[in-house]
Amino acid sequence: MKVDVIATAQQVTEEQVKEKTVIVIDVLRATSVMVTALNNGAKGVVPVLYPEEAFKIKGNSPVPVVLGGERYAEPIEGFDFGNSPLSYAAEVIEEKLLVMTTTNGTLAIHNSLSASELMIASFLNDKAVVEKIKDRPDVVLVCSGNNGLYTLEDALCAGRMIHLLQACTKIEQSDLALSVYALFKANQHNLMAMASQGYHYKVLLKKGYENDLAHCFKSGLYNNVPVWNGQCIVNG
């Protein structure tokens, strides 16, 4: 297996992801929200780039829609919820369609749509995703980052997934894959402590999202693997 890593959503190009297995990671917090919502019974997740698209989908949808997301870590006016995975309990999201737009995660997904298959990962479902992709020949881990910048939490998650892959298959890593793996190995017993030094983590902590941060670093909490089916993201 060849494993590559892309550092931010903005760096994704069609050439890098076309006809490859792509895993989008946005630990804080878009992919953590998607994994949690689908685990709790959401019918699907529709990632969009702009709030206007989300309102339009809700207005035309034949099924109940929940609008969720953020801009620069703040809830969007008129949306049902922000970007906290803890908002999407079963009683809120079950049998409903989640339409999301976020600053980084939904952009990373849209920029990766030329992949042969596209999956969604976070620490929450890292083990399940690795189990599903362990026989794929060409894997790209897309770290969403923060406004075009590299983030420690996404790199650590990518590094952990590489660590898990190494336990079940032979892999050939790109330079950036080797780098995030080394970062993970050096901090595998204190991932949150390492991530807490990063800018994005500090922003969320300052805004009072301590419970979100604790939730988002729970490795292997869920067994679902969200996949893009051409229209929306569903449990694969």
WOKA-V567370 format. One record per pair of residues at least 12 apart in sequence whose C-alpha atoms are under 10 Angstrom apart, sorted by the first residue. I is the first residue (numbers start at 0). J is the second residue. D is the distance in whole Angstrom. If there is no record, write none. Layout:
# WOKA-V567370
i=I j=J d=D
i=I j=J d=D
This chain:
# WOKA-V567370
i=0 j=132 d=10
i=0 j=133 d=8
i=0 j=134 d=8
i=0 j=135 d=6
i=0 j=136 d=4
i=0 j=137 d=6
i=0 j=138 d=7
i=0 j=164 d=9
i=0 j=165 d=10
i=0 j=168 d=7
i=0 j=169 d=6
i=0 j=170 d=5
i=0 j=171 d=6
i=0 j=172 d=8
i=1 j=135 d=9
i=1 j=136 d=6
i=1 j=137 d=5
i=1 j=138 d=6
i=1 j=139 d=8
i=1 j=169 d=9
i=1 j=170 d=6
i=1 j=171 d=5
i=1 j=172 d=6
i=1 j=173 d=8
i=1 j=176 d=10
i=2 j=20 d=10
i=2 j=21 d=10
i=2 j=135 d=10
i=2 j=136 d=9
i=2 j=137 d=6
i=2 j=138 d=5
i=2 j=139 d=6
i=2 j=140 d=8
i=2 j=161 d=8
i=2 j=164 d=10
i=2 j=170 d=7
i=2 j=171 d=6
i=2 j=172 d=5
i=2 j=173 d=6
i=2 j=174 d=10
i=2 j=175 d=10
i=2 j=176 d=7
i=2 j=177 d=9
i=3 j=15 d=9
i=3 j=16 d=10
i=3 j=21 d=10
i=3 j=137 d=8
i=3 j=138 d=6
i=3 j=139 d=5
i=3 j=140 d=6
i=3 j=141 d=9
i=3 j=157 d=10
i=3 j=161 d=10
i=3 j=171 d=9
i=3 j=172 d=6
i=3 j=173 d=5
i=3 j=174 d=8
i=3 j=175 d=7
i=3 j=176 d=6
i=3 j=177 d=9
i=4 j=21 d=10
i=4 j=22 d=9
i=4 j=138 d=9
i=4 j=139 d=6
i=4 j=140 d=5
i=4 j=141 d=6
i=4 j=142 d=7
i=4 j=154 d=9
i=4 j=157 d=8
i=4 j=158 d=9
i=4 j=161 d=10
i=4 j=172 d=9
i=4 j=173 d=7
i=4 j=174 d=9
i=4 j=175 d=6
i=4 j=176 d=5
i=4 j=177 d=9
i=4 j=178 d=9
i=4 j=179 d=8
i=5 j=23 d=10
i=5 j=139 d=7
i=5 j=140 d=6
i=5 j=141 d=5
i=5 j=142 d=6
i=5 j=143 d=8
i=5 j=144 d=10
i=5 j=149 d=9
i=5 j=154 d=9
i=5 j=157 d=10
i=5 j=175 d=8
i=5 j=176 d=9
i=6 j=140 d=9
i=6 j=141 d=7
i=6 j=142 d=5
i=6 j=143 d=7
i=6 j=144 d=7
i=6 j=145 d=10
i=6 j=147 d=9
i=6 j=148 d=8
i=6 j=149 d=6
i=6 j=150 d=8
i=6 j=153 d=8
i=6 j=154 d=8
i=6 j=157 d=10
i=6 j=175 d=8
i=6 j=176 d=10
i=6 j=179 d=10
i=7 j=24 d=10
i=7 j=25 d=10
i=7 j=103 d=8
i=7 j=104 d=9
i=7 j=106 d=10
i=7 j=107 d=8
i=7 j=141 d=7
i=7 j=142 d=5
i=7 j=143 d=5
i=7 j=144 d=5
i=7 j=145 d=7
i=7 j=146 d=8
i=7 j=147 d=6
i=7 j=148 d=6
i=7 j=149 d=6
i=7 j=150 d=8
i=7 j=153 d=9
i=7 j=154 d=10
i=8 j=23 d=9
i=8 j=24 d=10
i=8 j=25 d=10
i=8 j=102 d=10
i=8 j=103 d=6
i=8 j=104 d=7
i=8 j=105 d=9
i=8 j=106 d=6
i=8 j=107 d=4
i=8 j=108 d=8
i=8 j=109 d=9
i=8 j=110 d=7
i=8 j=111 d=9
i=8 j=141 d=7
i=8 j=142 d=7
i=8 j=143 d=5
i=8 j=144 d=6
i=8 j=145 d=8
i=8 j=146 d=8
i=8 j=147 d=7
i=8 j=148 d=9
i=8 j=149 d=9
i=9 j=103 d=9
i=9 j=106 d=8
i=9 j=107 d=7
i=9 j=110 d=8
i=9 j=142 d=10
i=9 j=143 d=8
i=9 j=144 d=9
i=9 j=145 d=10
i=9 j=146 d=8
i=9 j=147 d=6
i=9 j=148 d=9
i=10 j=107 d=9
i=10 j=110 d=9
i=10 j=141 d=9
i=10 j=142 d=10
i=10 j=143 d=9
i=10 j=144 d=10
i=10 j=147 d=8
i=10 j=148 d=10
i=11 j=106 d=10
i=11 j=107 d=7
i=11 j=108 d=10
i=11 j=109 d=10
i=11 j=110 d=6
i=11 j=111 d=7
i=11 j=141 d=8
i=11 j=142 d=9
i=11 j=143 d=9
i=12 j=110 d=7
i=12 j=111 d=8
i=12 j=113 d=9
i=13 j=110 d=7
i=13 j=111 d=7
i=13 j=112 d=8
i=13 j=113 d=6
i=13 j=114 d=8
i=14 j=111 d=10
i=14 j=113 d=9
i=14 j=114 d=9
i=15 j=111 d=9
i=15 j=113 d=9
i=15 j=114 d=9
i=15 j=139 d=8
i=16 j=110 d=9
i=16 j=111 d=6
i=16 j=112 d=8
i=16 j=113 d=6
i=16 j=114 d=5
i=16 j=115 d=8
i=16 j=116 d=10
i=16 j=117 d=10
i=16 j=137 d=9
i=16 j=138 d=9
i=16 j=139 d=7
i=16 j=140 d=10
i=16 j=141 d=9
i=17 j=111 d=8
i=17 j=112 d=8
i=17 j=113 d=5
i=17 j=114 d=5
i=17 j=115 d=6
i=17 j=116 d=9
i=17 j=139 d=10
i=18 j=112 d=10
i=18 j=113 d=7
i=18 j=114 d=5
i=18 j=115 d=4
i=18 j=116 d=8
i=18 j=117 d=10
i=18 j=137 d=9
i=18 j=138 d=10
i=19 j=111 d=10
i=19 j=113 d=8
i=19 j=114 d=5
i=19 j=115 d=5
i=19 j=116 d=7
i=19 j=117 d=8
i=19 j=135 d=9
i=19 j=136 d=8
i=19 j=137 d=6
i=19 j=138 d=6
i=19 j=139 d=7
i=20 j=111 d=10
i=20 j=113 d=10
i=20 j=114 d=6
i=20 j=115 d=6
i=20 j=116 d=5
i=20 j=117 d=6
i=20 j=118 d=8
i=20 j=132 d=8
i=20 j=135 d=7
i=20 j=136 d=8
i=20 j=137 d=6
i=20 j=138 d=5
i=20 j=139 d=6
i=20 j=140 d=9
i=21 j=108 d=9
i=21 j=111 d=7
i=21 j=112 d=9
i=21 j=113 d=9
i=21 j=114 d=6
i=21 j=115 d=8
i=21 j=116 d=6
i=21 j=117 d=5
i=21 j=118 d=6
i=21 j=119 d=9
i=21 j=132 d=10
i=21 j=137 d=9
i=21 j=138 d=6
i=21 j=139 d=5
i=21 j=140 d=6
i=21 j=141 d=7
i=22 j=107 d=10
i=22 j=108 d=9
i=22 j=111 d=9
i=22 j=114 d=10
i=22 j=116 d=9
i=22 j=117 d=6
i=22 j=118 d=5
i=22 j=119 d=6
i=22 j=120 d=6
i=22 j=121 d=9
i=22 j=128 d=9
i=22 j=129 d=10
i=22 j=132 d=9
i=22 j=138 d=8
i=22 j=139 d=6
i=22 j=140 d=5
i=22 j=141 d=6
i=22 j=142 d=9
i=22 j=157 d=9
i=22 j=225 d=10
i=22 j=226 d=9
i=23 j=104 d=8
i=23 j=105 d=9
i=23 j=107 d=7
i=23 j=108 d=7
i=23 j=111 d=8
i=23 j=117 d=8
i=23 j=118 d=6
i=23 j=119 d=5
i=23 j=120 d=6
i=23 j=121 d=8
i=23 j=139 d=9
i=23 j=140 d=6
i=23 j=141 d=5
i=23 j=142 d=6
i=23 j=143 d=7
i=23 j=153 d=10
i=23 j=157 d=10
i=24 j=104 d=7
i=24 j=107 d=8
i=24 j=108 d=9
i=24 j=118 d=9
i=24 j=119 d=6
i=24 j=120 d=5
i=24 j=121 d=6
i=24 j=122 d=9
i=24 j=125 d=10
i=24 j=140 d=7
i=24 j=141 d=6
i=24 j=142 d=5
i=24 j=143 d=6
i=24 j=144 d=9
i=24 j=152 d=9
i=24 j=153 d=6
i=24 j=154 d=9
i=24 j=156 d=8
i=24 j=157 d=8
i=25 j=103 d=8
i=25 j=104 d=6
i=25 j=105 d=9
i=25 j=107 d=9
i=25 j=119 d=9
i=25 j=120 d=8
i=25 j=121 d=7
i=25 j=122 d=9
i=25 j=141 d=9
i=25 j=142 d=6
i=25 j=143 d=5
i=25 j=144 d=7
i=25 j=145 d=9
i=25 j=150 d=9
i=25 j=152 d=8
i=25 j=153 d=6
i=25 j=154 d=10
i=25 j=156 d=9
i=25 j=215 d=10
i=26 j=104 d=9
i=26 j=120 d=8
i=26 j=121 d=5
i=26 j=122 d=7
i=26 j=123 d=9
i=26 j=142 d=9
i=26 j=143 d=9
i=26 j=144 d=9
i=26 j=150 d=10
i=26 j=151 d=10
i=26 j=152 d=6
i=26 j=153 d=6
i=26 j=154 d=9
i=26 j=155 d=9
i=26 j=156 d=8
i=26 j=157 d=10
i=26 j=212 d=9
i=26 j=215 d=6
i=26 j=216 d=8
i=27 j=72 d=9
i=27 j=82 d=9
i=27 j=83 d=9
i=27 j=84 d=9
i=27 j=103 d=10
i=27 j=104 d=9
i=27 j=121 d=9
i=27 j=143 d=9
i=27 j=144 d=9
i=27 j=145 d=9
i=27 j=150 d=10
i=27 j=152 d=7
i=27 j=153 d=8
i=27 j=199 d=8
i=27 j=200 d=8
i=27 j=203 d=8
i=27 j=211 d=8
i=27 j=212 d=8
i=27 j=215 d=7
i=27 j=216 d=9
i=28 j=68 d=9
i=28 j=69 d=10
i=28 j=72 d=9
i=28 j=82 d=6
i=28 j=83 d=7
i=28 j=84 d=7
i=28 j=101 d=9
i=28 j=103 d=9
i=28 j=104 d=8
i=28 j=121 d=9
i=28 j=143 d=10
i=28 j=153 d=10
i=28 j=203 d=10
i=28 j=211 d=8
i=28 j=212 d=9
i=28 j=215 d=7
i=29 j=46 d=10
i=29 j=67 d=10
i=29 j=68 d=8
i=29 j=69 d=9
i=29 j=82 d=7
i=29 j=83 d=8
i=29 j=84 d=8
i=29 j=99 d=8
i=29 j=100 d=9
i=29 j=101 d=7
i=29 j=102 d=9
i=29 j=103 d=8
i=29 j=104 d=5
i=29 j=105 d=7
i=29 j=119 d=10
i=29 j=120 d=10
i=29 j=121 d=9
i=29 j=143 d=9
i=30 j=82 d=10
i=30 j=84 d=9
i=30 j=104 d=7
i=30 j=105 d=9
i=30 j=108 d=10
i=30 j=118 d=10
i=30 j=119 d=6
i=30 j=120 d=6
i=30 j=121 d=6
i=30 j=122 d=9
i=30 j=123 d=9
i=30 j=124 d=10
i=30 j=143 d=9
i=30 j=215 d=9
i=30 j=225 d=9
i=31 j=82 d=9
i=31 j=83 d=8
i=31 j=84 d=6
i=31 j=85 d=10
i=31 j=104 d=10
i=31 j=119 d=9
i=31 j=120 d=7
i=31 j=121 d=6
i=31 j=122 d=8
i=31 j=123 d=7
i=31 j=124 d=9
i=31 j=211 d=9
i=31 j=214 d=9
i=31 j=215 d=6
i=31 j=216 d=9
i=32 j=44 d=10
i=32 j=67 d=9
i=32 j=68 d=9
i=32 j=81 d=10
i=32 j=82 d=7
i=32 j=83 d=6
i=32 j=84 d=4
i=32 j=85 d=8
i=32 j=86 d=9
i=32 j=87 d=7
i=32 j=97 d=10
i=32 j=99 d=9
i=32 j=121 d=9
i=32 j=123 d=10
i=32 j=211 d=10
i=32 j=215 d=9
i=33 j=45 d=10
i=33 j=46 d=10
i=33 j=82 d=10
i=33 j=84 d=8
i=33 j=87 d=9
i=33 j=97 d=8
i=33 j=99 d=9
i=33 j=119 d=8
i=33 j=120 d=9
i=33 j=121 d=9
i=33 j=225 d=8
i=33 j=232 d=8
i=33 j=233 d=9
i=33 j=234 d=10
i=34 j=84 d=8
i=34 j=119 d=7
i=34 j=120 d=7
i=34 j=121 d=8
i=34 j=122 d=10
i=34 j=123 d=7
i=34 j=124 d=7
i=34 j=221 d=8
i=34 j=222 d=9
i=34 j=223 d=7
i=34 j=224 d=7
i=34 j=225 d=7
i=34 j=232 d=10
i=34 j=233 d=10
i=34 j=234 d=9
i=35 j=83 d=10
i=35 j=84 d=6
i=35 j=85 d=8
i=35 j=86 d=9
i=35 j=87 d=7
i=35 j=88 d=8
i=35 j=89 d=9
i=35 j=92 d=10
i=35 j=121 d=10
i=35 j=123 d=8
i=35 j=124 d=9
i=35 j=214 d=10
i=35 j=215 d=10
i=35 j=220 d=9
i=35 j=221 d=8
i=35 j=223 d=9
i=35 j=225 d=10
i=36 j=84 d=7
i=36 j=85 d=9
i=36 j=86 d=9
i=36 j=87 d=5
i=36 j=88 d=7
i=36 j=89 d=8
i=36 j=91 d=9
i=36 j=92 d=7
i=36 j=93 d=8
i=36 j=95 d=10
i=36 j=96 d=10
i=36 j=97 d=8
i=37 j=87 d=9
i=37 j=88 d=10
i=37 j=89 d=9
i=37 j=92 d=8
i=37 j=93 d=8
i=37 j=94 d=10
i=37 j=95 d=10
i=37 j=96 d=10
i=37 j=97 d=9
i=37 j=221 d=10
i=37 j=223 d=8
i=37 j=224 d=9
i=37 j=225 d=7
i=37 j=232 d=9
i=37 j=233 d=7
i=37 j=234 d=7
i=38 j=87 d=10
i=38 j=88 d=9
i=38 j=89 d=8
i=38 j=92 d=10
i=38 j=93 d=9
i=38 j=124 d=10
i=38 j=221 d=7
i=38 j=222 d=8
i=38 j=223 d=6
i=38 j=224 d=9
i=38 j=225 d=9
i=38 j=233 d=10
i=38 j=234 d=8
i=39 j=87 d=7
i=39 j=88 d=6
i=39 j=89 d=5
i=39 j=90 d=8
i=39 j=91 d=9
i=39 j=92 d=7
i=39 j=93 d=6
i=39 j=94 d=9
i=39 j=221 d=10
i=40 j=87 d=10
i=40 j=88 d=9
i=40 j=89 d=6
i=40 j=90 d=9
i=40 j=91 d=9
i=40 j=92 d=6
i=40 j=93 d=4
i=40 j=94 d=6
i=40 j=95 d=8
i=40 j=96 d=10
i=40 j=234 d=9
i=41 j=64 d=10
i=41 j=65 d=10
i=41 j=87 d=9
i=41 j=88 d=10
i=41 j=89 d=8
i=41 j=91 d=9
i=41 j=92 d=5
i=41 j=93 d=5
i=41 j=94 d=5
i=41 j=95 d=5
i=41 j=96 d=6
i=41 j=97 d=7
i=41 j=233 d=8
i=41 j=234 d=9
i=42 j=62 d=9
i=42 j=63 d=10
i=42 j=64 d=10
i=42 j=92 d=8
i=42 j=93 d=7
i=42 j=94 d=5
i=42 j=95 d=5
i=42 j=96 d=5
i=42 j=97 d=8
i=42 j=231 d=10
i=42 j=232 d=9
i=42 j=233 d=7
i=42 j=234 d=9
i=43 j=64 d=10
i=43 j=92 d=10
i=43 j=93 d=10
i=43 j=94 d=9
i=43 j=95 d=7
i=43 j=96 d=5
i=43 j=97 d=6
i=43 j=98 d=8
i=43 j=225 d=9
i=43 j=226 d=10
i=43 j=227 d=10
i=43 j=228 d=10
i=43 j=230 d=9
i=43 j=231 d=6
i=43 j=232 d=5
i=43 j=233 d=5
i=43 j=234 d=8
i=44 j=64 d=10
i=44 j=65 d=10
i=44 j=66 d=10
i=44 j=67 d=10
i=44 j=95 d=9
i=44 j=96 d=6
i=44 j=97 d=5
i=44 j=98 d=6
i=44 j=99 d=7
i=44 j=225 d=9
i=44 j=226 d=10
i=44 j=227 d=9
i=44 j=230 d=9
i=44 j=231 d=6
i=44 j=232 d=5
i=44 j=233 d=7
i=44 j=234 d=10
i=45 j=64 d=10
i=45 j=66 d=10
i=45 j=96 d=7
i=45 j=97 d=6
i=45 j=98 d=5
i=45 j=99 d=6
i=45 j=100 d=9
i=45 j=105 d=9
i=45 j=227 d=9
i=45 j=230 d=7
i=45 j=231 d=5
i=45 j=232 d=6
i=45 j=233 d=9
i=46 j=67 d=10
i=46 j=68 d=10
i=46 j=97 d=8
i=46 j=98 d=6
i=46 j=99 d=5
i=46 j=100 d=6
i=46 j=101 d=8
i=46 j=104 d=9
i=46 j=105 d=5
i=46 j=106 d=8
i=46 j=107 d=10
i=46 j=108 d=8
i=46 j=109 d=8
i=46 j=227 d=10
i=46 j=230 d=9
i=46 j=231 d=7
i=46 j=232 d=8
i=47 j=68 d=10
i=47 j=98 d=7
i=47 j=99 d=6
i=47 j=100 d=5
i=47 j=101 d=8
i=47 j=104 d=10
i=47 j=105 d=6
i=47 j=106 d=8
i=47 j=108 d=9
i=47 j=109 d=8
i=47 j=231 d=10
i=48 j=99 d=8
i=48 j=100 d=6
i=48 j=101 d=7
i=48 j=102 d=8
i=48 j=103 d=9
i=48 j=104 d=10
i=48 j=105 d=6
i=48 j=106 d=6
i=48 j=107 d=10
i=48 j=108 d=10
i=48 j=109 d=8
i=49 j=70 d=10
i=49 j=99 d=9
i=49 j=100 d=6
i=49 j=101 d=8
i=49 j=102 d=9
i=49 j=105 d=10
i=49 j=106 d=10
i=50 j=66 d=9
i=50 j=67 d=9
i=50 j=68 d=9
i=50 j=69 d=9
i=50 j=70 d=10
i=50 j=75 d=8
i=50 j=76 d=9
i=50 j=77 d=9
i=50 j=78 d=9
i=50 j=98 d=9
i=50 j=99 d=8
i=50 j=100 d=6
i=50 j=101 d=9
i=51 j=100 d=10
i=52 j=98 d=9
i=52 j=99 d=10
i=52 j=100 d=9
i=53 j=65 d=9
i=53 j=66 d=7
i=53 j=67 d=9
i=53 j=68 d=10
i=53 j=78 d=9
i=53 j=97 d=9
i=53 j=98 d=6
i=53 j=99 d=7
i=53 j=100 d=7
i=54 j=66 d=8
i=54 j=77 d=9
i=54 j=78 d=8
i=54 j=98 d=9
i=56 j=98 d=8
i=57 j=96 d=9
i=57 j=97 d=9
i=57 j=98 d=8
i=60 j=96 d=9
i=62 j=94 d=9
i=62 j=95 d=7
i=62 j=96 d=7
i=63 j=92 d=9
i=63 j=93 d=10
i=63 j=94 d=8
i=63 j=95 d=5
i=63 j=96 d=6
i=63 j=97 d=9
i=64 j=79 d=9
i=64 j=92 d=9
i=64 j=94 d=9
i=64 j=95 d=6
i=64 j=96 d=5
i=64 j=97 d=6
i=64 j=98 d=7
i=65 j=78 d=8
i=65 j=79 d=6
i=65 j=80 d=8
i=65 j=87 d=10
i=65 j=91 d=9
i=65 j=92 d=7
i=65 j=95 d=7
i=65 j=96 d=6
i=65 j=97 d=5
i=65 j=98 d=6
i=65 j=99 d=9
i=66 j=78 d=5
i=66 j=79 d=5
i=66 j=80 d=6
i=66 j=81 d=8
i=66 j=96 d=8
i=66 j=97 d=6
i=66 j=98 d=5
i=66 j=99 d=6
i=66 j=100 d=8
i=67 j=79 d=6
i=67 j=80 d=5
i=67 j=81 d=5
i=67 j=82 d=6
i=67 j=83 d=9
i=67 j=84 d=10
i=67 j=86 d=9
i=67 j=87 d=9
i=67 j=97 d=7
i=67 j=98 d=6
i=67 j=99 d=5
i=67 j=100 d=7
i=67 j=101 d=8
i=68 j=80 d=7
i=68 j=81 d=5
i=68 j=82 d=5
i=68 j=83 d=8
i=68 j=97 d=10
i=68 j=98 d=8
i=68 j=99 d=5
i=68 j=100 d=5
i=68 j=101 d=5
i=68 j=102 d=8
i=68 j=104 d=10
i=68 j=105 d=9
i=69 j=81 d=6
i=69 j=82 d=6
i=69 j=83 d=9
i=69 j=99 d=8
i=69 j=100 d=7
i=69 j=101 d=5
i=69 j=102 d=7
i=69 j=103 d=10
i=70 j=82 d=9
i=70 j=100 d=8
i=70 j=101 d=6
i=70 j=102 d=5
i=70 j=103 d=9
i=71 j=101 d=8
i=71 j=102 d=6
i=71 j=103 d=9
i=71 j=145 d=9
i=71 j=146 d=9
i=71 j=199 d=10
i=71 j=202 d=10
i=72 j=101 d=8
i=72 j=102 d=8
i=72 j=199 d=9
i=72 j=202 d=8
i=72 j=203 d=7
i=72 j=206 d=9
i=73 j=101 d=10
i=73 j=102 d=10
i=73 j=203 d=10
i=73 j=206 d=9
i=74 j=101 d=10
i=75 j=100 d=9
i=75 j=101 d=9
i=78 j=98 d=10
i=78 j=99 d=9
i=80 j=99 d=10
i=81 j=99 d=9
i=81 j=100 d=10
i=81 j=101 d=9
i=82 j=99 d=9
i=82 j=100 d=9
i=82 j=101 d=8
i=82 j=211 d=9
i=83 j=208 d=8
i=83 j=210 d=9
i=83 j=211 d=6
i=83 j=212 d=9
i=83 j=214 d=10
i=83 j=215 d=10
i=84 j=210 d=10
i=84 j=211 d=7
i=84 j=212 d=10
i=84 j=214 d=8
i=84 j=215 d=8
i=85 j=210 d=8
i=85 j=211 d=7
i=85 j=214 d=8
i=85 j=215 d=10
i=86 j=211 d=10
i=96 j=231 d=9
i=96 j=232 d=10
i=96 j=233 d=10
i=97 j=231 d=10
i=97 j=232 d=10
i=98 j=231 d=9
i=102 j=143 d=9
i=102 j=144 d=10
i=102 j=145 d=8
i=102 j=146 d=7
i=102 j=147 d=10
i=103 j=142 d=9
i=103 j=143 d=6
i=103 j=144 d=7
i=103 j=145 d=6
i=103 j=146 d=6
i=103 j=147 d=8
i=104 j=119 d=10
i=104 j=141 d=10
i=104 j=142 d=9
i=104 j=143 d=5
i=104 j=144 d=8
i=104 j=145 d=9
i=105 j=143 d=9
i=106 j=143 d=8
i=107 j=141 d=7
i=107 j=142 d=8
i=107 j=143 d=6
i=107 j=144 d=9
i=108 j=141 d=9
i=108 j=143 d=9
i=108 j=227 d=9
i=110 j=141 d=10
i=111 j=139 d=10
i=111 j=141 d=8
i=112 j=227 d=8
i=112 j=229 d=9
i=114 j=138 d=10
i=114 j=139 d=9
i=114 j=227 d=10
i=116 j=138 d=10
i=116 j=226 d=8
i=116 j=227 d=7
i=116 j=228 d=9
i=116 j=229 d=10
i=117 j=139 d=10
i=117 j=225 d=9
i=117 j=226 d=6
i=117 j=227 d=5
i=117 j=228 d=8
i=117 j=229 d=10
i=117 j=232 d=9
i=118 j=131 d=10
i=118 j=132 d=10
i=118 j=140 d=10
i=118 j=224 d=7
i=118 j=225 d=6
i=118 j=226 d=4
i=118 j=227 d=6
i=118 j=228 d=10
i=118 j=232 d=8
i=118 j=233 d=9
i=118 j=234 d=9
i=118 j=235 d=9
i=119 j=140 d=10
i=119 j=141 d=10
i=119 j=223 d=10
i=119 j=224 d=7
i=119 j=225 d=5
i=119 j=226 d=6
i=119 j=227 d=8
i=119 j=232 d=8
i=119 j=233 d=10
i=119 j=234 d=10
i=120 j=140 d=9
i=120 j=141 d=10
i=120 j=142 d=10
i=120 j=156 d=9
i=120 j=157 d=9
i=120 j=160 d=9
i=120 j=223 d=9
i=120 j=224 d=7
i=120 j=225 d=8
i=120 j=226 d=10
i=121 j=152 d=10
i=121 j=153 d=8
i=121 j=156 d=7
i=121 j=157 d=9
i=121 j=160 d=9
i=121 j=215 d=8
i=121 j=216 d=8
i=121 j=217 d=9
i=121 j=218 d=8
i=121 j=219 d=9
i=121 j=221 d=10
i=122 j=152 d=9
i=122 j=153 d=9
i=122 j=155 d=9
i=122 j=156 d=6
i=122 j=157 d=9
i=122 j=159 d=8
i=122 j=160 d=9
i=122 j=214 d=9
i=122 j=215 d=7
i=122 j=216 d=6
i=122 j=217 d=6
i=122 j=218 d=5
i=122 j=219 d=6
i=122 j=220 d=8
i=122 j=221 d=9
i=123 j=156 d=10
i=123 j=214 d=8
i=123 j=215 d=7
i=123 j=216 d=7
i=123 j=217 d=6
i=123 j=218 d=5
i=123 j=219 d=5
i=123 j=220 d=5
i=123 j=221 d=6
i=123 j=222 d=8
i=123 j=223 d=9
i=124 j=217 d=9
i=124 j=218 d=7
i=124 j=219 d=5
i=124 j=220 d=6
i=124 j=221 d=5
i=124 j=222 d=6
i=124 j=223 d=6
i=124 j=224 d=7
i=124 j=225 d=9
i=125 j=156 d=8
i=125 j=157 d=9
i=125 j=159 d=8
i=125 j=160 d=6
i=125 j=161 d=10
i=125 j=163 d=8
i=125 j=217 d=10
i=125 j=218 d=7
i=125 j=219 d=6
i=125 j=220 d=9
i=125 j=221 d=8
i=125 j=222 d=9
i=125 j=223 d=10
i=125 j=224 d=9
i=126 j=159 d=9
i=126 j=160 d=8
i=126 j=163 d=7
i=126 j=164 d=9
i=126 j=218 d=8
i=126 j=219 d=5
i=126 j=220 d=9
i=126 j=221 d=9
i=126 j=222 d=8
i=126 j=223 d=10
i=126 j=224 d=10
i=127 j=219 d=7
i=127 j=220 d=10
i=127 j=221 d=8
i=127 j=222 d=5
i=127 j=223 d=6
i=127 j=224 d=6
i=128 j=160 d=8
i=128 j=163 d=10
i=128 j=164 d=10
i=128 j=219 d=10
i=128 j=222 d=8
i=128 j=223 d=8
i=128 j=224 d=6
i=128 j=225 d=9
i=129 j=159 d=10
i=129 j=160 d=7
i=129 j=161 d=8
i=129 j=162 d=10
i=129 j=163 d=7
i=129 j=164 d=6
i=129 j=165 d=10
i=129 j=167 d=9
i=129 j=224 d=9
i=130 j=163 d=9
i=130 j=164 d=8
i=130 j=167 d=9
i=130 j=222 d=10
i=130 j=224 d=10
i=131 j=224 d=8
i=131 j=235 d=9
i=132 j=164 d=9
i=133 j=163 d=9
i=133 j=164 d=6
i=133 j=165 d=9
i=133 j=166 d=10
i=133 j=167 d=7
i=133 j=168 d=6
i=133 j=169 d=9
i=133 j=170 d=10
i=134 j=164 d=10
i=134 j=167 d=9
i=134 j=168 d=8
i=134 j=169 d=10
i=135 j=168 d=10
i=136 j=170 d=9
i=137 j=170 d=10
i=137 j=171 d=10
i=138 j=170 d=10
i=138 j=172 d=10
i=139 j=157 d=10
i=139 j=173 d=10
i=139 j=176 d=9
i=140 j=153 d=10
i=140 j=154 d=9
i=140 j=156 d=10
i=140 j=157 d=6
i=140 j=158 d=10
i=140 j=160 d=9
i=140 j=161 d=9
i=140 j=176 d=9
i=141 j=153 d=9
i=141 j=154 d=9
i=141 j=157 d=8
i=142 j=154 d=7
i=142 j=155 d=10
i=142 j=156 d=9
i=142 j=157 d=7
i=144 j=199 d=9
i=145 j=198 d=9
i=145 j=199 d=7
i=146 j=199 d=10
i=148 j=198 d=10
i=148 j=199 d=10
i=149 j=197 d=10
i=149 j=198 d=10
i=149 j=199 d=10
i=150 j=194 d=8
i=150 j=197 d=7
i=150 j=198 d=8
i=150 j=199 d=7
i=150 j=200 d=9
i=151 j=179 d=9
i=151 j=182 d=9
i=151 j=183 d=10
i=151 j=190 d=9
i=151 j=191 d=10
i=151 j=193 d=8
i=151 j=194 d=5
i=151 j=195 d=9
i=151 j=196 d=8
i=151 j=197 d=6
i=151 j=198 d=9
i=151 j=199 d=9
i=151 j=200 d=9
i=152 j=183 d=10
i=152 j=190 d=8
i=152 j=191 d=8
i=152 j=193 d=8
i=152 j=194 d=5
i=152 j=195 d=9
i=152 j=196 d=10
i=152 j=197 d=8
i=152 j=199 d=9
i=152 j=200 d=8
i=152 j=215 d=10
i=152 j=216 d=9
i=153 j=179 d=9
i=153 j=194 d=9
i=154 j=175 d=9
i=154 j=176 d=9
i=154 j=178 d=9
i=154 j=179 d=5
i=154 j=180 d=8
i=154 j=182 d=8
i=154 j=183 d=8
i=154 j=194 d=9
i=155 j=179 d=6
i=155 j=180 d=8
i=155 j=181 d=9
i=155 j=182 d=7
i=155 j=183 d=5
i=155 j=184 d=9
i=155 j=186 d=8
i=155 j=187 d=8
i=155 j=190 d=7
i=155 j=191 d=9
i=155 j=193 d=9
i=155 j=194 d=8
i=156 j=179 d=9
i=156 j=180 d=9
i=156 j=182 d=10
i=156 j=183 d=8
i=156 j=190 d=9
i=156 j=216 d=9
i=156 j=218 d=9
i=157 j=176 d=8
i=157 j=179 d=7
i=157 j=180 d=7
i=157 j=182 d=10
i=157 j=183 d=8
i=158 j=175 d=10
i=158 j=176 d=7
i=158 j=177 d=8
i=158 j=178 d=8
i=158 j=179 d=5
i=158 j=180 d=4
i=158 j=181 d=7
i=158 j=182 d=7
i=158 j=183 d=5
i=158 j=184 d=8
i=158 j=187 d=9
i=159 j=179 d=8
i=159 j=180 d=7
i=159 j=181 d=10
i=159 j=182 d=9
i=159 j=183 d=6
i=159 j=184 d=8
i=159 j=187 d=8
i=159 j=190 d=10
i=159 j=218 d=9
i=160 j=179 d=10
i=160 j=180 d=9
i=160 j=183 d=9
i=161 j=176 d=8
i=161 j=177 d=9
i=161 j=179 d=9
i=161 j=180 d=6
i=161 j=183 d=9
i=162 j=179 d=10
i=162 j=180 d=7
i=162 j=181 d=10
i=162 j=183 d=8
i=162 j=184 d=8
i=162 j=187 d=10
i=190 j=216 d=8
i=191 j=212 d=8
i=191 j=213 d=8
i=191 j=215 d=10
i=191 j=216 d=7
i=191 j=217 d=10
i=194 j=212 d=10
i=194 j=216 d=10
i=195 j=212 d=9
i=200 j=212 d=8
i=222 j=234 d=10
i=223 j=235 d=7
